[in-house]
Amino acid sequence: MSLKAFFLFLSLIILVSCGPQSGHLTELTTNPSKVIVGEELPDWSFVDKETEQSLSYTRPVGKLIIGDHRCTGFLIGPKAVMTNHHCISGKFEAEKTIFTLQKWDLDYSGKPFLKNSSYSCPNFILANKELDFAIVECVEALGDEYGHLELSSGEDSAYMDVHIVHHNCDYLRGRNCSPRKLISEGEVLPNVENNRFFHTGDTLSGSSGAPVISVLTGKVIGLHNSGLSTMSESRPGMGIYNGAIKINKIIEYVKSEKPLYKWSSTQ
């Protein structure tokens, strides 16, 4: 769906549901169940060998297993991993965290295959519920092998083309699907709030903690964390758009709370 068509659609929704402000708010809910925007099928692609080679920022993104639930996380330094607070809220969850990264390699015959490696990331650094972020550190310096993502300190993001790199699968159509690394295309919408913005990239629960990356700069501009849907949506998982925390607000918070903490040498 194009951006103009999207806003025409959204305007119609708003016009139809206009009335007292409190009544309008009850029809739109923000929740951690991320949504597929506009269509009933997810608009995303698998990160294959060619995608990984052409878009190096897909490599530091991995799958987080925290006890009996999963999220997405990404390296922001040699050892530091960022995800959502609603995925990891403290030391207890961090000690159970397993971070799985994938890398395309060649077998003995020269045929490419996908290699998955899992790592322990038990060291809790910092988290904040309002900004819905957490930082943990892994035992090994994974960034030396997989690289790490650069965080943007900029503010202006409206209408920016973005990629959301996350681990998920289309479980709305098949509950036994296996999560894989995916890339969704989207745009940042102009209804920007103080700490967050909204985007049109398709995601589902399990995508929490994914980086929202500027296609233009390759830097992380947001931390994906929520979806906006209507109370009367015809099918669970469908919605209007998704939300992300502004990464520059997270940077400001980390620097104020832990001014001596350095997650990478390039920050």
BALOBA-1460 file (C-alpha; in Angstrom, 3 decimals):
// residues 267
<rec num="1" residu="m" x="0.000" y="0.000" z="0.000"/>
<rec num="2" residu="s" x="1.452" y="3.393" z="-0.960"/>
<rec num="3" residu="l" x="1.905" y="6.066" z="1.681"/>
<rec num="4" residu="k" x="-0.758" y="8.348" z="0.124"/>
<rec num="5" residu="a" x="-3.267" y="5.516" z="-0.101"/>
<rec num="6" residu="f" x="-2.459" y="4.507" z="3.447"/>
<rec num="7" residu="f" x="-3.207" y="7.953" z="4.817"/>
<rec num="8" residu="l" x="-6.425" y="8.183" z="2.796"/>
<rec num="9" residu="f" x="-7.449" y="4.885" z="4.363"/>
<rec num="10" residu="l" x="-6.441" y="6.070" z="7.830"/>
<rec num="11" residu="s" x="-8.290" y="9.368" z="7.375"/>
<rec num="12" residu="l" x="-11.454" y="7.483" z="6.499"/>
<rec num="13" residu="i" x="-11.119" y="5.420" z="9.661"/>
<rec num="14" residu="i" x="-10.657" y="8.536" z="11.757"/>
<rec num="15" residu="l" x="-13.625" y="10.282" z="10.128"/>
<rec num="16" residu="v" x="-15.882" y="7.306" z="10.632"/>
<rec num="17" residu="s" x="-14.893" y="6.896" z="14.270"/>
<rec num="18" residu="c" x="-14.891" y="10.615" z="15.146"/>
<rec num="19" residu="g" x="-16.726" y="11.605" z="18.306"/>
<rec num="20" residu="p" x="-15.625" y="12.291" z="21.862"/>
<rec num="21" residu="q" x="-11.856" y="11.857" z="22.198"/>
<rec num="22" residu="s" x="-12.231" y="9.198" z="24.855"/>
<rec num="23" residu="g" x="-14.539" y="7.198" z="22.605"/>
<rec num="24" residu="h" x="-12.051" y="7.324" z="19.747"/>
<rec num="25" residu="l" x="-9.227" y="6.106" z="21.946"/>
<rec num="26" residu="t" x="-11.186" y="3.054" z="22.991"/>
<rec num="27" residu="e" x="-11.327" y="1.897" z="19.370"/>
<rec num="28" residu="l" x="-7.560" y="2.034" z="18.824"/>
<rec num="29" residu="t" x="-5.289" y="0.007" z="21.041"/>
<rec num="30" residu="t" x="-1.512" y="-0.112" z="21.282"/>
<rec num="31" residu="n" x="-0.258" y="-3.501" z="22.368"/>
<rec num="32" residu="p" x="2.805" y="-5.753" z="22.177"/>
<rec num="33" residu="s" x="1.110" y="-7.952" z="19.560"/>
<rec num="34" residu="k" x="2.759" y="-6.524" z="16.463"/>
<rec num="35" residu="v" x="0.668" y="-6.445" z="13.346"/>
<rec num="36" residu="i" x="0.607" y="-7.028" z="9.618"/>
<rec num="37" residu="v" x="-0.213" y="-3.668" z="8.068"/>
<rec num="38" residu="g" x="-2.932" y="-3.313" z="5.468"/>
<rec num="39" residu="e" x="-3.070" y="-6.847" z="4.072"/>
<rec num="40" residu="e" x="-3.808" y="-10.303" z="5.416"/>
<rec num="41" residu="l" x="-0.484" y="-11.765" z="4.281"/>
<rec num="42" residu="p" x="2.878" y="-10.534" z="5.591"/>
<rec num="43" residu="d" x="4.960" y="-8.473" z="3.186"/>
<rec num="44" residu="w" x="8.429" y="-9.647" z="4.129"/>
<rec num="45" residu="s" x="11.320" y="-11.616" z="2.621"/>
<rec num="46" residu="f" x="13.738" y="-14.195" z="3.956"/>
<rec num="47" residu="v" x="17.280" y="-12.947" z="4.474"/>
<rec num="48" residu="d" x="19.063" y="-15.205" z="2.003"/>
<rec num="49" residu="k" x="22.754" y="-15.303" z="1.129"/>
<rec num="50" residu="e" x="22.454" y="-12.527" z="-1.456"/>
<rec num="51" residu="t" x="20.522" y="-10.265" z="0.914"/>
<rec num="52" residu="e" x="23.057" y="-10.786" z="3.685"/>
<rec num="53" residu="q" x="25.917" y="-9.941" z="1.339"/>
<rec num="54" residu="s" x="24.281" y="-6.800" z="-0.060"/>
<rec num="55" residu="l" x="22.826" y="-5.553" z="3.249"/>
<rec num="56" residu="s" x="25.525" y="-6.051" z="5.870"/>
<rec num="57" residu="y" x="23.257" y="-4.632" z="8.569"/>
<rec num="58" residu="t" x="21.217" y="-7.833" z="8.530"/>
<rec num="59" residu="r" x="24.100" y="-9.875" z="9.977"/>
<rec num="60" residu="p" x="24.160" y="-8.590" z="13.601"/>
<rec num="61" residu="v" x="20.432" y="-9.302" z="14.097"/>
<rec num="62" residu="g" x="19.559" y="-12.517" z="15.904"/>
<rec num="63" residu="k" x="16.885" y="-14.513" z="17.674"/>
<rec num="64" residu="l" x="16.587" y="-14.228" z="21.458"/>
<rec num="65" residu="i" x="15.241" y="-17.089" z="23.530"/>
<rec num="66" residu="i" x="14.418" y="-16.001" z="27.075"/>
<rec num="67" residu="g" x="13.055" y="-18.942" z="28.983"/>
<rec num="68" residu="d" x="9.854" y="-19.984" z="27.212"/>
<rec num="69" residu="h" x="9.428" y="-16.950" z="24.953"/>
<rec num="70" residu="r" x="11.343" y="-15.443" z="22.049"/>
<rec num="71" residu="c" x="12.143" y="-11.998" z="20.749"/>
<rec num="72" residu="t" x="14.553" y="-10.347" z="18.340"/>
<rec num="73" residu="g" x="17.779" y="-8.609" z="19.353"/>
<rec num="74" residu="f" x="20.765" y="-7.021" z="17.648"/>
<rec num="75" residu="l" x="24.396" y="-6.322" z="18.385"/>
<rec num="76" residu="i" x="25.259" y="-2.678" z="19.068"/>
<rec num="77" residu="g" x="28.865" y="-3.437" z="19.986"/>
<rec num="78" residu="p" x="31.286" y="-6.358" z="20.351"/>
<rec num="79" residu="k" x="29.264" y="-7.863" z="23.214"/>
<rec num="80" residu="a" x="26.231" y="-5.605" z="23.741"/>
<rec num="81" residu="v" x="22.779" y="-6.708" z="22.535"/>
<rec num="82" residu="m" x="19.707" y="-4.456" z="22.471"/>
<rec num="83" residu="t" x="16.097" y="-5.641" z="22.666"/>
<rec num="84" residu="n" x="12.840" y="-4.622" z="24.370"/>
<rec num="85" residu="h" x="12.236" y="-4.234" z="28.089"/>
<rec num="86" residu="h" x="9.139" y="-6.416" z="27.695"/>
<rec num="87" residu="c" x="11.529" y="-9.158" z="26.506"/>
<rec num="88" residu="i" x="14.255" y="-8.686" z="29.136"/>
<rec num="89" residu="s" x="13.437" y="-6.554" z="32.174"/>
<rec num="90" residu="g" x="16.248" y="-7.462" z="34.515"/>
<rec num="91" residu="k" x="19.017" y="-9.780" z="35.640"/>
<rec num="92" residu="f" x="16.724" y="-12.794" z="36.023"/>
<rec num="93" residu="e" x="15.750" y="-12.811" z="32.324"/>
<rec num="94" residu="a" x="19.278" y="-11.919" z="31.200"/>
<rec num="95" residu="e" x="20.717" y="-14.993" z="32.886"/>
<rec num="96" residu="k" x="18.347" y="-17.172" z="30.825"/>
<rec num="97" residu="t" x="18.987" y="-15.388" z="27.521"/>
<rec num="98" residu="i" x="20.301" y="-17.323" z="24.525"/>
<rec num="99" residu="f" x="21.184" y="-15.281" z="21.447"/>
<rec num="100" residu="t" x="21.263" y="-17.131" z="18.108"/>
<rec num="101" residu="l" x="22.969" y="-15.625" z="15.075"/>
<rec num="102" residu="q" x="23.114" y="-16.983" z="11.555"/>
<rec num="103" residu="k" x="25.875" y="-16.851" z="8.991"/>
<rec num="104" residu="w" x="26.089" y="-18.181" z="5.472"/>
<rec num="105" residu="d" x="29.070" y="-20.482" z="4.969"/>
<rec num="106" residu="l" x="30.328" y="-23.064" z="2.467"/>
<rec num="107" residu="d" x="30.300" y="-26.813" z="3.041"/>
<rec num="108" residu="y" x="33.035" y="-29.247" z="1.964"/>
<rec num="109" residu="s" x="31.709" y="-29.244" z="-1.605"/>
<rec num="110" residu="g" x="31.545" y="-25.462" z="-1.850"/>
<rec num="111" residu="k" x="27.764" y="-25.327" z="-1.516"/>
<rec num="112" residu="p" x="26.424" y="-22.481" z="0.659"/>
<rec num="113" residu="f" x="24.572" y="-23.415" z="3.839"/>
<rec num="114" residu="l" x="23.103" y="-21.494" z="6.737"/>
<rec num="115" residu="k" x="25.030" y="-21.918" z="9.962"/>
<rec num="116" residu="n" x="23.282" y="-21.076" z="13.237"/>
<rec num="117" residu="s" x="25.283" y="-20.499" z="16.406"/>
<rec num="118" residu="s" x="23.906" y="-19.826" z="19.876"/>
<rec num="119" residu="y" x="25.532" y="-17.786" z="22.631"/>
<rec num="120" residu="s" x="24.903" y="-16.933" z="26.269"/>
<rec num="121" residu="c" x="24.247" y="-13.272" z="27.087"/>
<rec num="122" residu="p" x="23.782" y="-13.263" z="30.888"/>
<rec num="123" residu="n" x="25.163" y="-9.848" z="31.813"/>
<rec num="124" residu="f" x="22.385" y="-7.328" z="32.427"/>
<rec num="125" residu="i" x="23.430" y="-3.723" z="31.765"/>
<rec num="126" residu="l" x="20.366" y="-1.467" z="31.754"/>
<rec num="127" residu="a" x="16.652" y="-1.400" z="30.908"/>
<rec num="128" residu="n" x="13.780" y="1.062" z="30.985"/>
<rec num="129" residu="k" x="10.076" y="0.238" z="30.809"/>
<rec num="130" residu="e" x="8.913" y="3.605" z="29.420"/>
<rec num="131" residu="l" x="11.410" y="3.468" z="26.551"/>
<rec num="132" residu="d" x="10.883" y="-0.299" z="26.325"/>
<rec num="133" residu="f" x="14.531" y="-1.178" z="25.821"/>
<rec num="134" residu="a" x="17.109" y="-3.422" z="27.430"/>
<rec num="135" residu="i" x="20.827" y="-3.942" z="26.936"/>
<rec num="136" residu="v" x="22.603" y="-7.161" z="27.880"/>
<rec num="137" residu="e" x="26.112" y="-8.335" z="27.154"/>
<rec num="138" residu="c" x="27.185" y="-11.722" z="25.866"/>
<rec num="139" residu="v" x="30.134" y="-13.716" z="27.141"/>
<rec num="140" residu="e" x="31.887" y="-13.647" z="23.760"/>
<rec num="141" residu="a" x="32.772" y="-10.670" z="21.574"/>
<rec num="142" residu="l" x="30.316" y="-11.629" z="18.834"/>
<rec num="143" residu="g" x="30.642" y="-8.288" z="17.060"/>
<rec num="144" residu="d" x="34.151" y="-9.257" z="15.988"/>
<rec num="145" residu="e" x="32.630" y="-11.966" z="13.787"/>
<rec num="146" residu="y" x="29.166" y="-10.641" z="12.910"/>
<rec num="147" residu="g" x="29.702" y="-6.891" z="13.103"/>
<rec num="148" residu="h" x="27.372" y="-4.536" z="14.967"/>
<rec num="149" residu="l" x="24.786" y="-1.920" z="14.087"/>
<rec num="150" residu="e" x="25.374" y="1.812" z="14.391"/>
<rec num="151" residu="l" x="22.776" y="3.816" z="16.302"/>
<rec num="152" residu="s" x="21.596" y="7.126" z="14.887"/>
<rec num="153" residu="s" x="21.503" y="10.207" z="17.100"/>
<rec num="154" residu="g" x="19.330" y="12.088" z="14.587"/>
<rec num="155" residu="e" x="15.732" y="13.119" z="15.147"/>
<rec num="156" residu="d" x="14.134" y="13.722" z="11.717"/>
<rec num="157" residu="s" x="12.740" y="10.441" z="10.382"/>
<rec num="158" residu="a" x="9.278" y="11.165" z="8.915"/>
<rec num="159" residu="y" x="8.671" y="9.603" z="5.483"/>
<rec num="160" residu="m" x="11.994" y="7.744" z="5.727"/>
<rec num="161" residu="d" x="12.223" y="4.359" z="3.996"/>
<rec num="162" residu="v" x="13.185" y="1.682" z="6.503"/>
<rec num="163" residu="h" x="13.973" y="-1.993" z="6.830"/>
<rec num="164" residu="i" x="12.866" y="-3.981" z="9.871"/>
<rec num="165" residu="v" x="15.102" y="-7.029" z="10.356"/>
<rec num="166" residu="h" x="13.534" y="-9.601" z="12.651"/>
<rec num="167" residu="h" x="13.061" y="-13.286" z="13.407"/>
<rec num="168" residu="n" x="9.592" y="-14.642" z="12.813"/>
<rec num="169" residu="c" x="7.277" y="-16.711" z="10.631"/>
<rec num="170" residu="d" x="3.684" y="-16.553" z="9.423"/>
<rec num="171" residu="y" x="2.127" y="-18.408" z="12.359"/>
<rec num="172" residu="l" x="-1.246" y="-16.833" z="11.593"/>
<rec num="173" residu="r" x="-1.567" y="-19.419" z="8.820"/>
<rec num="174" residu="g" x="0.434" y="-22.229" z="10.387"/>
<rec num="175" residu="r" x="1.204" y="-22.575" z="14.089"/>
<rec num="176" residu="n" x="4.084" y="-24.987" z="13.504"/>
<rec num="177" residu="c" x="6.124" y="-22.667" z="11.281"/>
<rec num="178" residu="s" x="9.814" y="-22.165" z="12.093"/>
<rec num="179" residu="p" x="11.083" y="-18.619" z="12.768"/>
<rec num="180" residu="r" x="13.676" y="-17.388" z="10.293"/>
<rec num="181" residu="k" x="15.477" y="-14.115" z="9.765"/>
<rec num="182" residu="l" x="13.197" y="-11.789" z="7.808"/>
<rec num="183" residu="i" x="13.370" y="-8.313" z="6.345"/>
<rec num="184" residu="s" x="10.300" y="-6.080" z="6.020"/>
<rec num="185" residu="e" x="10.134" y="-2.878" z="4.026"/>
<rec num="186" residu="g" x="8.259" y="0.119" z="5.389"/>
<rec num="187" residu="e" x="8.001" y="3.865" z="5.755"/>
<rec num="188" residu="v" x="8.114" y="6.066" z="8.820"/>
<rec num="189" residu="l" x="4.831" y="7.917" z="9.239"/>
<rec num="190" residu="p" x="4.563" y="11.614" z="10.151"/>
<rec num="191" residu="n" x="2.514" y="11.088" z="13.335"/>
<rec num="192" residu="v" x="5.674" y="11.182" z="15.456"/>
<rec num="193" residu="e" x="5.410" y="11.373" z="19.247"/>
<rec num="194" residu="n" x="7.978" y="12.455" z="21.806"/>
<rec num="195" residu="n" x="9.602" y="9.076" z="22.335"/>
<rec num="196" residu="r" x="8.317" y="7.005" z="19.449"/>
<rec num="197" residu="f" x="7.284" y="6.945" z="15.816"/>
<rec num="198" residu="f" x="5.152" y="4.644" z="13.695"/>
<rec num="199" residu="h" x="6.017" y="2.617" z="10.609"/>
<rec num="200" residu="t" x="4.362" y="0.386" z="8.021"/>
<rec num="201" residu="g" x="6.719" y="-2.608" z="8.111"/>
<rec num="202" residu="d" x="4.998" y="-5.957" z="8.683"/>
<rec num="203" residu="t" x="5.805" y="-7.781" z="11.928"/>
<rec num="204" residu="l" x="4.218" y="-10.166" z="14.410"/>
<rec num="205" residu="s" x="4.789" y="-11.095" z="18.038"/>
<rec num="206" residu="g" x="8.348" y="-12.404" z="18.205"/>
<rec num="207" residu="s" x="9.593" y="-9.437" z="16.181"/>
<rec num="208" residu="s" x="9.852" y="-7.417" z="19.397"/>
<rec num="209" residu="g" x="13.273" y="-5.842" z="19.757"/>
<rec num="210" residu="a" x="13.966" y="-5.619" z="16.030"/>
<rec num="211" residu="p" x="15.991" y="-2.694" z="14.697"/>
<rec num="212" residu="v" x="14.248" y="-0.182" z="12.436"/>
<rec num="213" residu="i" x="17.016" y="0.730" z="10.004"/>
<rec num="214" residu="s" x="17.199" y="3.702" z="7.660"/>
<rec num="215" residu="v" x="17.644" y="2.415" z="4.098"/>
<rec num="216" residu="l" x="19.493" y="5.646" z="3.272"/>
<rec num="217" residu="t" x="22.092" y="5.599" z="6.062"/>
<rec num="218" residu="g" x="22.106" y="1.982" z="7.261"/>
<rec num="219" residu="k" x="21.801" y="3.223" z="10.851"/>
<rec num="220" residu="v" x="19.251" y="2.165" z="13.460"/>
<rec num="221" residu="i" x="16.680" y="4.920" z="13.988"/>
<rec num="222" residu="g" x="14.202" y="2.985" z="16.104"/>
<rec num="223" residu="l" x="13.577" y="-0.041" z="18.302"/>
<rec num="224" residu="h" x="10.445" y="-1.861" z="17.143"/>
<rec num="225" residu="n" x="8.120" y="-2.614" z="20.047"/>
<rec num="226" residu="s" x="4.377" y="-2.338" z="19.387"/>
<rec num="227" residu="g" x="1.430" y="-2.352" z="17.017"/>
<rec num="228" residu="l" x="-1.702" y="-0.268" z="16.693"/>
<rec num="229" residu="s" x="-4.888" y="-2.135" z="15.867"/>
<rec num="230" residu="t" x="-8.630" y="-1.636" z="16.120"/>
<rec num="231" residu="m" x="-10.747" y="-3.309" z="18.755"/>
<rec num="232" residu="s" x="-12.992" y="-4.666" z="16.006"/>
<rec num="233" residu="e" x="-10.321" y="-6.005" z="13.650"/>
<rec num="234" residu="s" x="-11.653" y="-8.946" z="11.699"/>
<rec num="235" residu="r" x="-8.625" y="-11.136" z="12.228"/>
<rec num="236" residu="p" x="-6.040" y="-11.146" z="15.032"/>
<rec num="237" residu="g" x="-2.667" y="-9.901" z="13.852"/>
<rec num="238" residu="m" x="-4.078" y="-7.417" z="11.342"/>
<rec num="239" residu="g" x="-3.708" y="-3.743" z="12.165"/>
<rec num="240" residu="i" x="-3.141" y="-0.145" z="11.127"/>
<rec num="241" residu="y" x="0.576" y="0.353" z="11.734"/>
<rec num="242" residu="n" x="3.466" y="-0.541" z="14.039"/>
<rec num="243" residu="g" x="5.352" y="1.480" z="16.627"/>
<rec num="244" residu="a" x="9.012" y="1.966" z="17.501"/>
<rec num="245" residu="i" x="10.933" y="3.817" z="20.205"/>
<rec num="246" residu="k" x="13.225" y="6.539" z="18.868"/>
<rec num="247" residu="i" x="16.780" y="5.286" z="19.197"/>
<rec num="248" residu="n" x="18.157" y="8.762" z="19.974"/>
<rec num="249" residu="k" x="15.923" y="8.904" z="23.065"/>
<rec num="250" residu="i" x="17.379" y="5.584" z="24.212"/>
<rec num="251" residu="i" x="20.916" y="6.882" z="23.647"/>
<rec num="252" residu="e" x="20.157" y="9.980" z="25.732"/>
<rec num="253" residu="y" x="18.794" y="7.827" z="28.554"/>
<rec num="254" residu="v" x="21.772" y="5.442" z="28.578"/>
<rec num="255" residu="k" x="24.228" y="8.335" z="28.656"/>
<rec num="256" residu="s" x="22.364" y="9.977" z="31.544"/>
<rec num="257" residu="e" x="22.030" y="6.785" z="33.600"/>
<rec num="258" residu="k" x="25.389" y="5.198" z="32.782"/>
<rec num="259" residu="p" x="27.652" y="7.992" z="31.462"/>
<rec num="260" residu="l" x="30.759" y="5.816" z="31.633"/>
<rec num="261" residu="y" x="29.238" y="2.855" z="29.799"/>
<rec num="262" residu="k" x="30.595" y="2.300" z="26.297"/>
<rec num="263" residu="w" x="28.743" y="-0.287" z="24.227"/>
<rec num="264" residu="s" x="31.070" y="0.205" z="21.245"/>
<rec num="265" residu="s" x="34.162" y="2.154" z="20.247"/>
<rec num="266" residu="t" x="32.243" y="3.978" z="17.497"/>
<rec num="267" residu="q" x="29.482" y="5.515" z="19.621"/>
